[in-house]
Every structure is written in structure tokens, then in C-alpha cells.
Amino acid sequence: MTGERLGKLVVELVPHWIACSEGKGNAALAIGGQAWPFLALRPPSPELKRFSAAIEEESSRWDRWLNEDVLPSVPSAIQEALAIQWLNVLAPSVNWPKVLAHATALSTRTFENSTIVTNLVISPGQGSVDITDPSLSKLTPTLGSSMQSFLRVDSELRVIAYEGIPWGDIRDAGDYKLYPEFLHPVNSILELDDVSVHHTGRGDLLVMKREGIRAARRKGQWRIYEPSTLRDVVADMLGSYQVATNVFEFLLDLSFRRRGALLIYDPSRSTLGHVVNGKSMVSPKAGSIDPFRALLRDAIANVSMGTANGLTGGKRLMMELASLDGAVIFDESQILAVGAMIGTHSQAGNHAGARTTAALSALAYGAYPIKVSADGDIELYFAQENPWGIEAGRPLSFL
């Protein structure tokens, strides 16, 4: 099909867009004069509509590059060009090719054998000194590298100010955050027209506006985000808006810390009868448990994924518990099991990873599994009954 390779590249960029067979899509991209169908899990926003229109203008040229197979790197180059189109929709005044070139240069350098970390806040106004000036390469690696410092720059990466964030300026996050916790200090000071760019110690590149993460490059792959839309898709998949809100924030933190985990949302408690290590049960009704697990139960007694701010005071504990071998099983009101081993369901199939097998087994038992890989990839699995008629067990992947 004409435009198929380009269409797949575009759809892979947007987590809530799904490639599908002909006749099953509810949306389409115009590529090379033809419609390439896909399944959009939510109606497109005005921003995504402008993004699609920008793609259509360049589609014939990009499609020709892909079909010529000149270099293996062409798909990656086109994906970055797509990301720039998205960033131009979000902040059209910013020189995004220059910003990404600077970030790529940082990713190839180290400072005292460590990856260079930097936080930039791009604001209206005009700066003076260009941070890409080679003569500054020895001066800038440590500036704006902590959770509470940043370089404020203009749209051409000229420095306006070097700033710190006092504790008193870090606002309350409210009911939920659509970005990982380590970015909260910077998010607290963002104005409506600001956009922040972060190069992390693991080599990730993140672009954030006040509403949350808008784009990310991780392991060389780009993803673009409408954070509230993606959260709402997760809510549709789990059947609970509040659980999705708490889970979404928790997943971002697990992912960016590169901690593998398996979370199982089990409102009907259908997996509990298939947990092979009964001592992992920590719910108040679990009966007799050993003294150490009793301590764990007391520590997370107030964690409630189905209530606003349900992770308050317990998120860091949950981060550590989720990193243990086995699954964290929970319902709306409480944590049910920690380090649970799920018996394999006959419909789970054969998979190389134990987490994947456990996740698909939990899905077959009637729960909602969410897997985070040690590389930071997040996968939610579509249940048998879902609003879009997508086959059960297919993953929704992001980050």
C-alpha cells in the first residue's frame, strides 16, 4: 500500500493511535494523495489536527525517501522530522532543529565520566549568550543540572538567566501530575508560553509544557504526547478515571527511574485465587501473615488507588515495593498483594519474559495488568471487552 511505511512511522509516534487492517480504522492520514487508515482511541485535538495537516504537506517527499531505501537511518531521520513538526505546533517560535541538535551534541559528551544533565526553560524575550557557542563547552555542563536549577533561554538558545527554584516556589501538584515527579520543581515555575527541555542522566530527552510531557526521545525513539488524552485512554482501558490518574503518575516515575514492575489492577479480585505464593497477600483480610509483611501492610495501609491523592505519602514506598520480584495487586481501595507470583493461565501463550507471561495470565483471569520493563517501556493490555473492539492481549505501549 502506498504510504504504508510512513503511516506506520506516524502512528508509532502517537501512543493512542493504533495501526489496523483496512476497514477497521476510524481515522486516516493523507499520504501521497491516498488515505492511510488507523484507529484513534480518542478524537483528534486541534493540535493533532494541525500536526496531521503538516504531515500531509511533506508526506510525498518522506514517502519517497522511505521507498528509495537509501540509508538505514532514513526512518529515524523522518521520525525526528515528524517530532519537529509536532513541536512546531506546540511552540512555533522556537528553533527546534537547533534545540535538538544541541541535545544530540550533549548526548555524545560526558562530564567527569557522567552523562551531561541539563534543564532549559525556553521563554519569550531575548537572551545574550548562545549556549551552543563552542567556547562555552567547558562552562555549561554543570549549569541547570539539578532538580531545582535551570537555564532560561530564548527561542534561539540565547541565555536570559541562570536560575534556581526556591522550595517556596514549588507549588502543590493538585490531584495528579502528567509528568514524572523529578520534573515537578521546573513545572511549578512554567508560565503558559514557556516550554522546558530536559536531557537526563540516562540520556532521555523530554519536552514539557505546563500541562505535562509533550514529547520524549528515549533509546533513540520519539513519542509525542497529549498527556490528558493518554490518561483518559488509560481510564477507558481500566474502567476507572481515578485509578488511571494515580496509576499514570506512578508509571511515569517507574519508567524514568528504569525500574521494571508488574502492576495488576484487580477490582474483582479474580487473580487472588491464582497467586501461588500466598504469603505475598497483604490486604487486611489476608489472615495470618509473617511479622515482616505485617510491617509492609501497615506502611501502605493508606494507599488507595481509587481516591484523589491516593498515593500521597506512600508513593516512594510503592516505588520500592513494585520493584520486587512478582506483581503488586491492588483494587480501588487497597493494596492486596506485594511480590505476588501469578499462576500461568493456559491462554497466556509462550513468551520469553516472565513478566509478560504473568501479565497475560492476569488478563485471562479477568484483571488489568500493566507492565513496566527495566528499559522504561510501559505496556497496558487491552481486555476482552474494550470500547474499540481491539483484540484482547494487544498492548498499548508508550514511553
N, C-alpha and C positions, 0 to 999 in steps of 0.2 A: 504494500500500500504506500502511495506517495505520502511522504511526511511522517512515516511511522517512527523512524529513529528520533527525529526531532520532537515529535509528540511525546514519546516516552521520556525524553530528557526533561521536557517541561513538566510533565505530570509527576515525575520523581522529585521535582523541586518543591512541590506543594504537598504537605502531608495529607491534607484532606481531599486531595484529588486522587482517583484510583483508575489505573488503566483497566479497560474492559473490552470484551469482544463486541463486534459490531451489533448494533440493535439494542444494546443494554445500557448505553450511555444516556445521560440527561443533559450533557453539555458538549461543546465541541470547540476546537481551535481551528482557525482558518490557516492552513499551511499549504503553500504552493497552489493557492486557488481552490483547494479542496478542504472539506470539513473532516477533522480527525476527532472522533468521539472519545469521551471519557466520562467517568462517573464523579460528579461533585457531591460530596457528602453534605454540603451546605450551599445555599445560593451565593453566587459571587458578590463580593462587596464592590463599591465603586472603585476602590484601589485595585482589586484584582481585575476588574473590567478594563481599567486603563493599562494594566500590565499585559493583558491578553491582546489589546489593540496594538501595543508597542511591539509585541512578538510578531504579530501578523505582518507588520511593516517590514521586518527583517527576515521573515521565515524563508523566503525563496533563496536568499543568499546562504543562510545557515544550512538549509536542507541540501543545497548543492555541495557545500563543504563536506557534509557527512557522507554523501553518496560518492564523493571522489576518493575518500579514504586516503588522503594524502599523508597524514601523520596519525599515530595512535593517540596523540594528545588533543586532537581536534574536539572530541566530545567534552573534555574538561574545559577547554577554552570557550566553547559555546555555552557551557553551564555557567561559567563566570560572567560571560556577556549577558546571560539571562538574569543573573543576580544583580548586575549593574542596572539593567532595565528596571528591576523591582525597586532598587534603592533610589533610582531617579524619580520614581513615582512618589516615594516617601519623602525625599528631600532633594528636589530638583536643582537647587543652587549649589550643592556640594560637588566638588570634583572627585567623583567616586573612583575613576581609574587611578588617580593619584593616591587616594587613600588606600586602595587595595594594593597598589604597587609598594607603598610604604610598609604595609602589614606583611606582605610577602617577603620583603627585604628583612624585616625583623625575624621572621620565622627561620631564616638561614643563618642567623647570628646567635651568639651566646654572650652572656656577661658573667665572668668568673665561673664558666662551665655550666651555667644555668640558662634556660630559655628566657629570653627577654620578655618581661611583662609590662604592659602599658595600658593606661586608661586615658582616652581622649574624649573630650566633650566638644562637639562642633556646634558653635553658637553664631547667631548673627553678629555682625561687627567686622572689624578689620584688625588683624594682628600685625606684627612687625617681622619677627624672625621665622624663616621657613624651617620646620623641624626636619625636612628631608635634606637640608644642606649637609653635604658630606663632612664639612669641617666641624659639625656638631655631634658626629657619631660617637665620640668618646664621652660626651657630656649628658646625653639624653637617656641612656639605657636605664638608669635608676629613677628617673623623674616620672611621677604619676604611676608608680608601680605597686602601691599598697591599696588596700580596700578603701582607704579614705583619702586618697590624693589623686589628682588628675591634672592634665594639661588642657586648658581651654584654648581651642584653636578656631580659626575661621574656616570658611569653606575651601580654602586653598592650603590648609595646614600651616598657616602662619600663627605663631603663638600670641594669644591675647593675654593669658595669665597662667601662672602656676599656682594651684590652689589646694588647700586641704579642706576636709569636711569635718567640722566640729561635731561632737556627739549630739549637741543640742539641735543641730540642723537635720538629723536623721529622723524622719517622721515615722509615725506608726504606719505599718503596712496596710492596715484595714483588714478586711475579711480574707483577702487572698492576694497572692503575687503571681504574676505571669512572667517571672524571670527567676533565675537561681538566687539564693539568698546572698551570695557573696557580692552581687551587684546592687544590693539594696541601698547602701550609702550613696552611690552615684545616682541611682534612680531617684533618690529623695530630693536631689537638687536640680533635676532636669526641668526646664521650662518647656512649654508647648512646642516651641520651634527648635529645641535642642535635639541632637541625636548623639549618642555615645558609641564609641568604638573601643573594643577591648581585645587585646591579644593576651591570652592566658599562659600560665606556666606549662600547660600541656599542649600548647600550640594551637588551641582553638581561637577562632576569630568570631566575635559576636558583635552584632549591631543592635542597639536598643533605643527605643523611644520611651516616653513616659508610660505608655500603656503596656510595655513589655518587650520581649525579644522579637525582633522583626526579621533578622537573617542570621545565619550561622554557617561558618565553614569549619568542618571537623573532618579530620583524616582526608583532607583534600576534596570533600564532597560538600556542596552547598545545599542548604534548605532555606526556604523563605516562610515567614510565619505571619498569620493573623492570629495572635495569641488567644483572644476571646473566642474566635470561631473554632479553633482547635480544641479549646477547653469544652465548648458546647458539644462538639462531636464526641469527645470522651464521655460527656454526660449522657449523650444519646446511647452510647455503647454500654455504659454501666447501669443506665436506668436511674441515676440519681445525680442531680446537679451538685449538691453539697459534697457528696463523696468525690465527685470528679474534681471539684475545686481544690479540696485538700490533697487528693492524690496527684494532681497536676503539679502543684508546687513541690511536693515531696519527690516526684520523679525527676524534676529538673535538677534538684540538689544531688540526688543519687547519680544521675547521669554525668554531671560535670565534675563530680568527685571520682568518677570512674570506679564505682562500686557496683559489682554485679548483685542482682537481687531478684527474687520472685515474690510478688505481692499477689494475693488471691482475695478478691472481694467476694464474699460468700454470704449474701443476705439470707439465703435459705438454709445455710449451714450444711449443704449437701456433701461437702468434701470431708467433713469431720469423721464420718464413718470409714473413710478410706485412708486416714493417716496411720502409717504403720509404726510410728514411734509415739505412743500415747503420752509419754512424758513431756512432749512439746506443748501440750494443752496448757493454757494459762488463763482461760476465762474463769470468772468467779464460780461457775458451775462445773468446773473441770474435776472437782473432787480432790482427793489427796494428791498433792504434788510435793516434790522434794523441796527442802528449805531454800536452795538457790533459786529455783524457778518461782518460788513464792515471793522472793525479793523482786524478781523481774516483774511479776504480776502487779505488785504494789507500785513499782516505779512507773508503769504505763497505764495505771488504772483510770486516769483521767483522759486518755487519748480516745477521742470519739470522731471517726472519720465522717460521720453523717451530720455534724453540727458545725456552725460557723466557728472559725478559730479552733477547730477540734484537735489541732496538733500543738497548740500553744503549750510551751513548757515541756513537751515530750518529743519534739521533732529530732533533736540531736540523739536522744536515746534510741528512737526508732531507726535513725540512720545506721547506728551500730548494730542493732538487732537484725535489721534487714540484710546486713552483710554476712550474717552467719550462714552456714550451710543449711539448706532447706528453705521453706517458704514461711512468710508471715501471712497468716489467715486472719481476716477481720470481717465484721459486718458493720452496720451503720453506727452501732453504739460502743463497740469494744474490740480489743484485740483478742482473738480466740486461740491462736497458737503461734509459737515462735520456733523457727528451726524445724518445721514440720516436713516430714518425708511423705510424699503422696504415692499411694499405690498406683501402679501403671494400669490404665484403662485399656481394654482391648482395641478401642478405636483410636488410640493415641498415635499409632504407627511407629516406625523406626526412625530415630533421629540421633545425630551424633552427640548432641548436648543433653545432659541430664535435666537442665532447667527447661528446655523446650519440651521434652517428654512429660515432665511434671506439669507444665503449663497446659498442654493439650489434654492431659488426663483430667486436670481440674475442670477444664472447659467441658469435657464429655460428662463429668459428674454434675454439671449444672452451675458452676461458679464462673467468675470473670477474672481470668489471670492476666497479669501484667508482668512482662519480663524486662529486666534491665541487664544488658551484657556488661562484662568488665571493660569493654571499649566505650561504653556510654550509650549504645543504641537502645532505644525503647520500643517495645512491641506490645500492643494490645491486640487481643484476638477476638474476631467477630463471633458472636454467639450464634446458635442455631436460628434463633428468632432475632432479627435486627431490622431496622427501618428501611434498609436499602436492598434487601434480598441478596446480600453478599454471602458466598459460601462460608459455612462455619469453619473456623480454624484459620482462615486467612488473616494475616497480621496487618495491622495499621502501624507503620513504622515512622518514627521521627527522631530527630537529633542524632 
